[in-house]
């Protein structure tokens, strides 16, 4: 269970850093609207990643894909550096990898 919580923490960090790269006001507005419109507080994003992804697409349109890719890269980088996950291996198939599938594959691997 600790591994799942650590994985969730890393995912939140990756999302937070990616949104911060858009500017603090934008990041703050994303969290405010996410909680107001989707009833998802920041700490619950890993448990509702598909809904978070839908929210990003509603808010940013096509540009949401770029935000998701940046989140995935940051998340992967954090996992590689974390000693809890030094032996984790995840394989992806197909060309239509979504943010939700990406996060779920890591969760399944631990």
N, C-alpha and C positions, 0 to 999 in steps of 0.2 A: 504494500500500500504506500510506503514511503516513496518508492520509485515512481508511482503514478503521480503523487503529489509533486515530486521534484520535476517530473516531466511537465506537469501543468504550470508550475512556476516558471520554467524556462520558456514555455510557449507564451505566457503572459508577458514576460520580459521582452521577447522577440517582437511581439505585437506592439507593445508600448514603445519600444525604441523605433520601430518602423513608423508608427503614427507620429512620434515626436519629430521625425525627420521632415514631416509635412508642416511643422510649426506647432508650438505649444497651444495656441488658440484652436487650431484644427483638431489636435489630439483631444483636447478637453471637450470640444463640441461633439466629437465622435462618441466619447463615453457618456456624455449627458443624453444625447439622442438615443443611443443604444439602450440605455436604461429606461428612458421615458417611452420609447416606441416599442421596444421588444422585451422589456422587463428583464434585461440581462445586465447585471452588474459586472464590472471588469473582472472580478475574481471568478465568475462563473463562465467566462468565455470558453475555456477549454472543454467544458461539458456541453456547450451549445455552439460548437464551432461552425456547423452548417448554417445555423441561424445568423451567426456573426457574419459569415461570408455573404449571405443574402442581403444583410444590412449594408455591407460595404458596396455591393453592386447597386443597391437602391440609391445610396448616397453619392457614389463616385462614377457610376456607369462603367464603361469599358476600362477605365483607369483602375478599377478595383483589382483587376488581374495583376497589374504591376505591383500594387500594394501587397497582394497575397504572395507574389513571388519574392518580394523583399522580406516578408515575414518568414517564408519557408527557408530562405538562405540564412537569415539570422538564427532561426530555430536550429537548423542543422549545425551551424557553427558552434552554437552554445552546447549542443549535445556532444559534439566531438571533443570539446574542452572539459566536459564534466566527467570526473572519475566514476560516478555512478553508472555511466553508460558507455564505458570504454570498450565493451565487447558487443555492443549492439550492432546488428546488421539488418538492414531493411532493403527489400527489393521492390521495385515499382515496375508495373507492366502497363503498356498502352501509352498513348500520347495525350490523353485527356485527364491529366492528374489535377485534381482539385485540392484546395487547401484543406478541406475537411478530410478527404481520403489520406492526404499526406500525414496529417496529425494522427489520424486513427491507426495508420500503419505502424507508427512509432509506439503507440499505446499497446498494440497487439504484440509487439516485439519484446516488451519487458515482462 
